Amino acid sequence: MKVLIAMGTRPEIIKFYPLIKNLKKSERIIVHTGQHYDYIMSQKFLEELKLPKVDYYLKVGSGTHAEQTSKMMVGLEKIIFKEKPDVVAGLGDTNTTMAAAITAVKAGVPFAHVEAGLRSFDWKMPEEINRIVSDHISSVLFSPTTYASRNLIRENIPRKKIFITGNTIVDACSEYAKIAKKKSNIVKKLGLGEFVLATIHRAENVDDPKKLKKLHSMLSQFPTTIVFPMHPRTRKRLEKAHLLKSLEKNKRIILIEPVGYLDFLSLMMHCKFLITDSGGIQEETATLHVPCLTLRNNTERPESLKSGSNILVGTEPKTVLKYAKKLLKDKKLYNKMKKAKNPFGDGHTGKRIAKILRTHKFGIERSNFLKGLK
């Protein structure tokens, strides 16, 4: 059995680690598309996680969705024809995942979708399109929760293709949190007392001038120290809108460059709570038992809302600040969110997926022309 693993972003690197760890060297081919082309956003995570050397690096870089996806497909097709994998695996909702799914299926190779079944039900999000396309052409779908699997069943995806496995982020987060406690000194380095951690990067927030201005207003009025590792995309948008300098001058806001995974885990474990527009961080905060306020009007992780670890607060400054102040003052609410049960898994997802990949019968789905390639 040979699995081609296609990844290209920070979350994919982190979330694929538990699967890669549970596959033998002879069972895997690792392809990095270069979707995240910034060193800190990508290469540093590979080094920190001590992942095996990437077998192929496509260096796709920036561009429109069409440009990125097409370049990935051309590069992935050549690798698939050369390596003849039994299955191609992608994760989540990135352009890399959709490109890998389409390329694999068109080449007659089964596609396995890790983190299948997530839905925001917002078709304005490019991530939602990527999820839906990838799910519907997959041969096997690794769904993190029962809720996610029900989304797939409602869309008439055969039950026999769906495996409820938990989410690999729980494996990675739990393992590396222990290492971060020993190795990361970022909290001491920044001289932090009580603080809130912020991450803002989603296109629907930072590419929309009105929303960006609202988020700037919210950050400027925040009632306590806020540490903000700034995504390159966010920095560019703030600079273009002439909003960055005022944040730099604000004494309550500590702007820092993107950090490695160990430092980020340390910041998460030490912060009072997080404000974020990330999807994956909703899972990480649930795993680490850190309250989370999500700067969106919807989420593909409703399990975090049901468990109580996360609250959707939108992007209106008044609303965000109301919840932030409440979390800072209301000990009952804070403790309830902090003690919420993690709904995303038991920390053994990578092992579970590797076992299924080894035993699943993919052979019947391979096309004759691919079998005949020399």
C-alpha positions as a Markdown table, in Angstrom:
| # | Residue | x | y | z |
|---|---|---|---|---|
| 1 | Met | 0.0 | 0.0 | 0.0 |
| 2 | Lys | 1.3 | 3.4 | -1.0 |
| 3 | Val | -0.4 | 6.7 | 0.0 |
| 4 | Leu | 0.4 | 10.0 | -1.7 |
| 5 | Ile | -0.1 | 12.7 | 0.9 |
| 6 | Ala | -0.8 | 16.1 | -0.5 |
| 7 | Met | -0.4 | 19.1 | 1.8 |
| 8 | Gly | 0.4 | 22.8 | 1.3 |
| 9 | Thr | -0.6 | 24.9 | 4.4 |
| 10 | Arg | 0.2 | 25.2 | 8.0 |
| 11 | Pro | -2.9 | 23.4 | 9.3 |
| 12 | Glu | -2.4 | 20.5 | 6.8 |
| 13 | Ile | 1.1 | 20.0 | 8.0 |
| 14 | Ile | 0.1 | 19.9 | 11.6 |
| 15 | Lys | -3.0 | 17.7 | 11.0 |
| 16 | Phe | -1.2 | 15.3 | 8.7 |
| 17 | Tyr | 1.6 | 14.7 | 11.2 |
| 18 | Pro | -0.3 | 12.0 | 13.2 |
| 19 | Leu | -1.0 | 10.0 | 10.0 |
| 20 | Ile | 2.5 | 10.4 | 8.6 |
| 21 | Lys | 3.8 | 9.2 | 12.0 |
| 22 | Asn | 1.7 | 6.0 | 11.7 |
| 23 | Leu | 2.7 | 5.2 | 8.2 |
| 24 | Lys | 6.0 | 3.4 | 7.3 |
| 25 | Lys | 8.4 | 5.1 | 5.0 |
| 26 | Ser | 7.6 | 2.6 | 2.2 |
| 27 | Glu | 3.9 | 3.4 | 2.6 |
| 28 | Arg | 4.0 | 7.2 | 2.0 |
| 29 | Ile | 4.9 | 9.8 | -0.6 |
| 30 | Ile | 4.8 | 13.3 | 0.8 |
| 31 | Val | 4.0 | 16.2 | -1.6 |
| 32 | His | 4.1 | 19.8 | -0.5 |
| 33 | Thr | 2.4 | 22.1 | -3.0 |
| 34 | Gly | 3.8 | 25.3 | -1.6 |
| 35 | Gln | 0.3 | 26.9 | -1.1 |
| 36 | His | 1.8 | 28.5 | 2.0 |
| 37 | Tyr | 5.0 | 29.9 | 0.6 |
| 38 | Asp | 6.1 | 31.9 | 3.6 |
| 39 | Tyr | 8.9 | 30.1 | 5.6 |
| 40 | Ile | 7.4 | 30.7 | 9.0 |
| 41 | Met | 4.0 | 29.6 | 7.8 |
| 42 | Ser | 5.2 | 26.4 | 6.4 |
| 43 | Gln | 8.8 | 25.2 | 6.5 |
| 44 | Lys | 9.3 | 26.0 | 10.2 |
| 45 | Phe | 6.3 | 23.8 | 11.1 |
| 46 | Leu | 7.9 | 20.9 | 9.1 |
| 47 | Glu | 11.1 | 21.3 | 11.0 |
| 48 | Glu | 9.5 | 21.7 | 14.5 |
| 49 | Leu | 7.2 | 18.7 | 14.0 |
| 50 | Lys | 10.3 | 16.7 | 12.8 |
| 51 | Leu | 8.3 | 15.4 | 9.8 |
| 52 | Pro | 10.1 | 13.2 | 7.3 |
| 53 | Lys | 11.7 | 15.0 | 4.4 |
| 54 | Val | 9.1 | 16.1 | 1.8 |
| 55 | Asp | 9.5 | 13.9 | -1.4 |
| 56 | Tyr | 8.2 | 16.6 | -3.8 |
| 57 | Tyr | 7.8 | 20.3 | -3.4 |
| 58 | Leu | 5.8 | 22.1 | -6.1 |
| 59 | Lys | 6.5 | 25.7 | -5.2 |
| 60 | Val | 3.1 | 26.9 | -6.4 |
| 61 | Gly | 3.2 | 30.1 | -4.4 |
| 62 | Ser | 0.6 | 32.9 | -4.5 |
| 63 | Gly | -2.0 | 33.6 | -7.2 |
| 64 | Thr | -5.7 | 33.5 | -7.7 |
| 65 | His | -7.7 | 30.4 | -6.8 |
| 66 | Ala | -7.7 | 29.2 | -10.4 |
| 67 | Glu | -3.9 | 29.9 | -10.8 |
| 68 | Gln | -3.0 | 28.0 | -7.6 |
| 69 | Thr | -5.3 | 25.1 | -8.3 |
| 70 | Ser | -4.3 | 24.6 | -11.9 |
| 71 | Lys | -0.5 | 24.7 | -11.1 |
| 72 | Met | -1.1 | 22.1 | -8.3 |
| 73 | Met | -3.0 | 19.8 | -10.6 |
| 74 | Val | -0.3 | 19.9 | -13.3 |
| 75 | Gly | 2.4 | 19.1 | -10.8 |
| 76 | Leu | 0.4 | 16.5 | -8.9 |
| 77 | Glu | -0.6 | 14.7 | -12.1 |
| 78 | Lys | 3.1 | 14.2 | -13.0 |
| 79 | Ile | 3.9 | 12.8 | -9.6 |
| 80 | Ile | 0.8 | 10.5 | -9.6 |
| 81 | Phe | 1.8 | 9.0 | -13.0 |
| 82 | Lys | 5.4 | 8.6 | -11.8 |
| 83 | Glu | 4.7 | 7.1 | -8.4 |
| 84 | Lys | 1.5 | 5.2 | -9.1 |
| 85 | Pro | 0.1 | 5.4 | -5.6 |
| 86 | Asp | -2.8 | 3.2 | -4.4 |
| 87 | Val | -4.5 | 6.2 | -2.9 |
| 88 | Val | -4.1 | 10.0 | -2.7 |
| 89 | Ala | -5.0 | 11.6 | 0.6 |
| 90 | Gly | -5.9 | 15.3 | 1.2 |
| 91 | Leu | -7.1 | 17.1 | 4.3 |
| 92 | Gly | -9.7 | 19.7 | 5.0 |
| 93 | Asp | -10.8 | 22.5 | 2.8 |
| 94 | Thr | -7.8 | 24.0 | 1.0 |
| 95 | Asn | -7.0 | 24.5 | -2.7 |
| 96 | Thr | -4.4 | 21.8 | -2.3 |
| 97 | Thr | -7.0 | 19.3 | -1.1 |
| 98 | Met | -9.4 | 20.0 | -3.9 |
| 99 | Ala | -6.6 | 20.0 | -6.5 |
| 100 | Ala | -5.4 | 16.6 | -5.2 |
| 101 | Ala | -8.9 | 15.2 | -5.2 |
| 102 | Ile | -9.7 | 16.2 | -8.8 |
| 103 | Thr | -6.3 | 15.2 | -10.1 |
| 104 | Ala | -6.4 | 11.8 | -8.4 |
| 105 | Val | -9.8 | 10.8 | -9.5 |
| 106 | Lys | -9.2 | 11.9 | -13.1 |
| 107 | Ala | -6.1 | 9.8 | -13.1 |
| 108 | Gly | -8.0 | 6.8 | -11.9 |
| 109 | Val | -6.6 | 6.9 | -8.4 |
| 110 | Pro | -8.9 | 6.8 | -5.3 |
| 111 | Phe | -9.0 | 9.8 | -3.1 |
| 112 | Ala | -9.2 | 9.7 | 0.7 |
| 113 | His | -10.5 | 12.8 | 2.4 |
| 114 | Val | -9.3 | 13.4 | 6.0 |
| 115 | Glu | -11.6 | 15.7 | 7.9 |
| 116 | Ala | -14.6 | 15.1 | 5.7 |
| 117 | Gly | -18.1 | 16.3 | 6.2 |
| 118 | Leu | -17.5 | 19.8 | 7.6 |
| 119 | Arg | -20.1 | 22.3 | 6.4 |
| 120 | Ser | -20.5 | 26.1 | 7.1 |
| 121 | Phe | -23.4 | 26.2 | 4.6 |
| 122 | Asp | -22.0 | 29.4 | 3.3 |
| 123 | Trp | -21.2 | 29.1 | -0.4 |
| 124 | Lys | -19.4 | 32.5 | -0.4 |
| 125 | Met | -16.5 | 30.8 | 1.3 |
| 126 | Pro | -14.1 | 29.2 | -1.1 |
| 127 | Glu | -13.3 | 26.6 | 1.6 |
| 128 | Glu | -16.9 | 25.4 | 1.5 |
| 129 | Ile | -16.6 | 24.7 | -2.3 |
| 130 | Asn | -13.3 | 22.9 | -1.7 |
| 131 | Arg | -14.9 | 20.7 | 1.0 |
| 132 | Ile | -18.0 | 19.8 | -1.0 |
| 133 | Val | -16.1 | 18.9 | -4.2 |
| 134 | Ser | -13.5 | 16.9 | -2.4 |
| 135 | Asp | -16.1 | 14.9 | -0.4 |
| 136 | His | -18.3 | 14.0 | -3.4 |
| 137 | Ile | -15.5 | 12.6 | -5.4 |
| 138 | Ser | -13.8 | 10.7 | -2.5 |
| 139 | Ser | -13.6 | 6.9 | -2.3 |
| 140 | Val | -13.2 | 7.0 | 1.5 |
| 141 | Leu | -14.1 | 9.8 | 3.9 |
| 142 | Phe | -12.6 | 10.1 | 7.3 |
| 143 | Ser | -15.2 | 12.1 | 9.2 |
| 144 | Pro | -14.1 | 13.7 | 12.6 |
| 145 | Thr | -17.5 | 13.5 | 14.3 |
| 146 | Thr | -20.9 | 12.0 | 14.1 |
| 147 | Tyr | -22.3 | 15.5 | 13.2 |
| 148 | Ala | -19.9 | 15.7 | 10.2 |
| 149 | Ser | -20.8 | 12.2 | 9.0 |
| 150 | Arg | -24.5 | 13.2 | 9.0 |
| 151 | Asn | -23.8 | 16.0 | 6.7 |
| 152 | Leu | -22.3 | 13.5 | 4.2 |
| 153 | Ile | -25.2 | 11.1 | 4.6 |
| 154 | Arg | -27.7 | 13.9 | 3.9 |
| 155 | Glu | -25.8 | 14.6 | 0.7 |
| 156 | Asn | -26.4 | 11.0 | -0.4 |
| 157 | Ile | -22.8 | 9.9 | 0.0 |
| 158 | Pro | -22.8 | 6.1 | 0.7 |
| 159 | Arg | -22.4 | 5.2 | 4.3 |
| 160 | Lys | -19.9 | 2.4 | 3.5 |
| 161 | Lys | -17.5 | 5.1 | 2.4 |
| 162 | Ile | -17.6 | 7.0 | 5.7 |
| 163 | Phe | -15.5 | 6.3 | 8.7 |
| 164 | Ile | -15.9 | 8.4 | 11.9 |
| 165 | Thr | -12.3 | 8.6 | 13.2 |
| 166 | Gly | -12.0 | 11.8 | 15.3 |
| 167 | Asn | -9.8 | 14.7 | 14.2 |
| 168 | Thr | -6.0 | 14.4 | 13.9 |
| 169 | Ile | -5.5 | 17.8 | 15.4 |
| 170 | Val | -6.3 | 16.3 | 18.8 |
| 171 | Asp | -3.4 | 13.9 | 18.4 |
| 172 | Ala | -1.0 | 16.6 | 17.3 |
| 173 | Cys | -2.1 | 19.2 | 19.8 |
| 174 | Ser | -2.0 | 16.9 | 22.8 |
| 175 | Glu | 1.5 | 15.6 | 21.9 |
| 176 | Tyr | 3.1 | 18.9 | 21.1 |
| 177 | Ala | 1.5 | 20.8 | 24.0 |
| 178 | Lys | 3.7 | 18.7 | 26.3 |
| 179 | Ile | 6.8 | 19.6 | 24.2 |
| 180 | Ala | 5.8 | 23.3 | 24.1 |
| 181 | Lys | 5.7 | 23.4 | 27.9 |
| 182 | Lys | 9.3 | 22.4 | 28.0 |
| 183 | Lys | 10.8 | 24.1 | 25.0 |
| 184 | Ser | 8.9 | 27.4 | 24.3 |
| 185 | Asn | 9.9 | 30.5 | 26.2 |
| 186 | Ile | 7.8 | 33.0 | 24.1 |
| 187 | Val | 5.6 | 34.0 | 27.1 |
| 188 | Lys | 8.7 | 35.0 | 29.1 |
| 189 | Lys | 10.4 | 36.5 | 26.1 |
| 190 | Leu | 7.4 | 38.9 | 25.5 |
| 191 | Gly | 7.1 | 39.6 | 29.2 |
| 192 | Leu | 3.4 | 38.7 | 29.3 |
| 193 | Gly | 1.0 | 38.9 | 32.2 |
| 194 | Glu | -2.7 | 38.4 | 31.5 |
| 195 | Phe | -3.4 | 38.6 | 27.8 |
| 196 | Val | -5.8 | 37.5 | 25.1 |
| 197 | Leu | -4.5 | 35.9 | 21.9 |
| 198 | Ala | -5.9 | 37.0 | 18.5 |
| 199 | Thr | -5.6 | 35.5 | 15.0 |
| 200 | Ile | -7.3 | 37.1 | 12.0 |
| 201 | His | -6.6 | 36.0 | 8.4 |
| 202 | Arg | -9.7 | 34.7 | 6.6 |
| 203 | Ala | -10.4 | 36.3 | 3.2 |
| 204 | Glu | -14.0 | 37.2 | 4.0 |
| 205 | Asn | -12.7 | 39.3 | 6.9 |
| 206 | Val | -9.4 | 40.9 | 5.8 |
| 207 | Asp | -10.2 | 41.3 | 2.1 |
| 208 | Asp | -13.5 | 43.1 | 2.9 |
| 209 | Pro | -12.6 | 46.8 | 3.6 |
| 210 | Lys | -15.7 | 47.3 | 5.8 |
| 211 | Lys | -15.0 | 44.2 | 7.9 |
| 212 | Leu | -11.3 | 45.0 | 8.2 |
| 213 | Lys | -12.1 | 48.4 | 9.5 |
| 214 | Lys | -14.5 | 46.9 | 12.0 |
| 215 | Leu | -11.9 | 44.5 | 13.2 |
| 216 | His | -9.4 | 47.3 | 13.5 |
| 217 | Ser | -11.8 | 49.2 | 15.6 |
| 218 | Met | -12.4 | 46.2 | 17.8 |
| 219 | Leu | -8.7 | 45.6 | 18.4 |
| 220 | Ser | -8.1 | 49.3 | 19.1 |
| 221 | Gln | -10.8 | 49.3 | 21.9 |
| 222 | Phe | -9.9 | 45.9 | 23.4 |
| 223 | Pro | -10.1 | 46.1 | 27.2 |
| 224 | Thr | -6.9 | 44.1 | 28.0 |
| 225 | Thr | -3.5 | 43.2 | 26.5 |
| 226 | Ile | -3.9 | 41.4 | 23.2 |
| 227 | Val | -1.1 | 39.4 | 21.5 |
| 228 | Phe | -1.6 | 39.4 | 17.7 |
| 229 | Pro | 0.7 | 37.1 | 15.6 |
| 230 | Met | 0.0 | 38.8 | 12.2 |
| 231 | His | -0.6 | 36.6 | 9.2 |
| 232 | Pro | 1.2 | 38.0 | 6.1 |
| 233 | Arg | -2.2 | 38.5 | 4.3 |
| 234 | Thr | -3.6 | 40.5 | 7.2 |
| 235 | Arg | -0.5 | 42.7 | 7.4 |
| 236 | Lys | -0.7 | 43.5 | 3.7 |
| 237 | Arg | -4.4 | 44.4 | 3.9 |
| 238 | Leu | -3.9 | 46.6 | 7.0 |
| 239 | Glu | -1.0 | 48.4 | 5.3 |
| 240 | Lys | -3.0 | 49.0 | 2.2 |
| 241 | Ala | -5.9 | 50.4 | 4.2 |
| 242 | His | -3.5 | 52.7 | 6.2 |
| 243 | Leu | -4.6 | 51.0 | 9.5 |
| 244 | Leu | -1.4 | 49.2 | 10.6 |
| 245 | Lys | 0.4 | 52.2 | 12.1 |
| 246 | Ser | -2.3 | 52.9 | 14.6 |
| 247 | Leu | -2.3 | 49.3 | 15.8 |
| 248 | Glu | 1.5 | 49.5 | 16.2 |
| 249 | Lys | 1.2 | 52.6 | 18.4 |
| 250 | Asn | -1.4 | 51.0 | 20.6 |
| 251 | Lys | 0.2 | 50.0 | 23.9 |
| 252 | Arg | -2.3 | 47.3 | 24.6 |
| 253 | Ile | -1.7 | 45.5 | 21.3 |
| 254 | Ile | 1.5 | 43.4 | 20.9 |
| 255 | Leu | 2.0 | 42.8 | 17.2 |
| 256 | Ile | 4.4 | 39.9 | 16.4 |
| 257 | Glu | 5.4 | 37.9 | 13.4 |
| 258 | Pro | 3.8 | 34.5 | 12.8 |
| 259 | Val | 5.3 | 32.0 | 15.2 |
| 260 | Gly | 6.1 | 28.3 | 15.0 |
| 261 | Tyr | 3.7 | 25.7 | 16.3 |
| 262 | Leu | 5.4 | 25.2 | 19.7 |
| 263 | Asp | 5.4 | 28.9 | 20.4 |
| 264 | Phe | 1.8 | 29.2 | 19.3 |
| 265 | Leu | 0.7 | 26.3 | 21.5 |
| 266 | Ser | 2.5 | 28.0 | 24.4 |
| 267 | Leu | 0.6 | 31.3 | 23.7 |
| 268 | Met | -2.7 | 29.4 | 23.6 |
| 269 | Met | -2.0 | 27.6 | 26.8 |
| 270 | His | -1.1 | 30.8 | 28.7 |
| 271 | Cys | -3.7 | 33.2 | 27.2 |
| 272 | Lys | -7.0 | 34.1 | 29.0 |
| 273 | Phe | -8.9 | 33.2 | 25.8 |
| 274 | Leu | -8.7 | 33.5 | 22.0 |
| 275 | Ile | -10.4 | 35.6 | 19.5 |
| 276 | Thr | -10.0 | 34.1 | 16.0 |
| 277 | Asp | -11.6 | 33.6 | 12.6 |
| 278 | Ser | -9.8 | 30.3 | 12.1 |
| 279 | Gly | -11.5 | 27.0 | 11.8 |
| 280 | Gly | -8.8 | 24.8 | 13.1 |
| 281 | Ile | -8.2 | 26.9 | 16.2 |
| 282 | Gln | -11.7 | 26.2 | 17.3 |
| 283 | Glu | -10.6 | 22.6 | 17.6 |
| 284 | Glu | -7.2 | 23.4 | 19.2 |
| 285 | Thr | -8.8 | 25.5 | 21.9 |
| 286 | Ala | -11.4 | 22.8 | 22.6 |
| 287 | Thr | -8.5 | 20.3 | 23.0 |
| 288 | Leu | -6.5 | 22.6 | 25.3 |
| 289 | His | -9.6 | 23.8 | 27.2 |
| 290 | Val | -9.1 | 27.5 | 26.4 |
| 291 | Pro | -12.3 | 29.6 | 25.7 |
| 292 | Cys | -12.7 | 30.8 | 22.2 |
| 293 | Leu | -14.6 | 33.7 | 20.6 |
| 294 | Thr | -14.9 | 33.2 | 16.8 |
| 295 | Leu | -15.1 | 36.3 | 14.6 |
| 296 | Arg | -17.5 | 34.8 | 12.1 |
| 297 | Asn | -21.3 | 34.4 | 11.7 |
| 298 | Asn | -21.1 | 30.7 | 10.9 |
| 299 | Thr | -18.8 | 27.8 | 11.6 |
| 300 | Glu | -18.1 | 24.3 | 10.1 |
| 301 | Arg | -17.3 | 23.2 | 13.7 |
| 302 | Pro | -20.7 | 23.5 | 15.4 |
| 303 | Glu | -19.7 | 20.8 | 17.8 |
| 304 | Ser | -17.6 | 23.4 | 19.6 |
| 305 | Leu | -20.7 | 25.6 | 20.0 |
| 306 | Lys | -22.7 | 22.7 | 21.4 |
| 307 | Ser | -19.9 | 21.7 | 23.8 |
| 308 | Gly | -19.7 | 25.3 | 25.1 |
| 309 | Ser | -16.0 | 25.9 | 24.3 |
| 310 | Asn | -16.7 | 28.4 | 21.6 |
| 311 | Ile | -19.0 | 31.3 | 20.9 |
| 312 | Leu | -19.7 | 32.9 | 17.5 |
| 313 | Val | -19.4 | 36.7 | 17.9 |
| 314 | Gly | -19.4 | 38.0 | 14.3 |
| 315 | Thr | -17.3 | 41.1 | 13.5 |
| 316 | Glu | -19.3 | 44.0 | 14.9 |
| 317 | Pro | -17.0 | 45.7 | 17.4 |
| 318 | Lys | -19.8 | 46.3 | 19.9 |
| 319 | Thr | -20.7 | 42.6 | 20.0 |
| 320 | Val | -17.2 | 41.2 | 20.1 |
| 321 | Leu | -16.2 | 43.6 | 22.9 |
| 322 | Lys | -19.4 | 42.7 | 24.9 |
| 323 | Tyr | -18.4 | 39.1 | 24.9 |
| 324 | Ala | -14.7 | 39.8 | 25.6 |
| 325 | Lys | -15.6 | 42.0 | 28.6 |
| 326 | Lys | -18.0 | 39.3 | 29.9 |
| 327 | Leu | -15.3 | 36.6 | 29.7 |
| 328 | Leu | -12.9 | 38.8 | 31.5 |
| 329 | Lys | -15.4 | 39.4 | 34.4 |
| 330 | Asp | -17.8 | 36.5 | 34.5 |
| 331 | Lys | -16.0 | 33.6 | 36.2 |
| 332 | Lys | -19.0 | 31.3 | 35.9 |
| 333 | Leu | -19.1 | 31.6 | 32.1 |
| 334 | Tyr | -15.3 | 31.5 | 31.8 |
| 335 | Asn | -15.0 | 28.3 | 33.8 |
| 336 | Lys | -17.9 | 26.7 | 31.9 |
| 337 | Met | -16.2 | 27.3 | 28.6 |
| 338 | Lys | -12.8 | 26.2 | 30.0 |
| 339 | Lys | -14.2 | 22.9 | 31.3 |
| 340 | Ala | -16.2 | 22.1 | 28.2 |
| 341 | Lys | -15.7 | 18.6 | 26.9 |
| 342 | Asn | -13.6 | 18.2 | 23.7 |
| 343 | Pro | -15.9 | 16.8 | 21.0 |
| 344 | Phe | -13.2 | 16.3 | 18.4 |
| 345 | Gly | -11.5 | 13.0 | 19.3 |
| 346 | Asp | -9.4 | 10.9 | 21.7 |
| 347 | Gly | -5.9 | 11.4 | 20.4 |
| 348 | His | -5.7 | 8.2 | 18.4 |
| 349 | Thr | -7.0 | 9.3 | 15.0 |
| 350 | Gly | -3.8 | 9.0 | 13.1 |
| 351 | Lys | -3.4 | 5.4 | 14.1 |
| 352 | Arg | -7.0 | 4.7 | 13.2 |
| 353 | Ile | -6.8 | 6.2 | 9.7 |
| 354 | Ala | -3.5 | 4.5 | 8.9 |
| 355 | Lys | -5.1 | 1.1 | 9.8 |
| 356 | Ile | -8.2 | 1.8 | 7.6 |
| 357 | Leu | -6.0 | 2.8 | 4.6 |
| 358 | Arg | -4.0 | -0.4 | 4.9 |
| 359 | Thr | -7.1 | -2.7 | 5.0 |
| 360 | His | -9.4 | -0.8 | 2.6 |
| 361 | Lys | -9.8 | -2.4 | -0.8 |
| 362 | Phe | -8.9 | 0.4 | -3.2 |
| 363 | Gly | -7.8 | -1.7 | -6.1 |
| 364 | Ile | -11.1 | -2.0 | -7.9 |
| 365 | Glu | -11.3 | 1.7 | -8.4 |
| 366 | Arg | -8.1 | 2.1 | -10.3 |
| 367 | Ser | -8.4 | 2.8 | -14.0 |
| 368 | Asn | -6.9 | 0.4 | -16.5 |
| 369 | Phe | -4.8 | 3.1 | -18.1 |
| 370 | Leu | -3.1 | 3.9 | -14.8 |
| 371 | Lys | -2.4 | 0.2 | -14.1 |
| 372 | Gly | -0.8 | -0.1 | -17.5 |
| 373 | Leu | 1.6 | 2.9 | -17.1 |
| 374 | Lys | 5.3 | 1.9 | -17.0 |
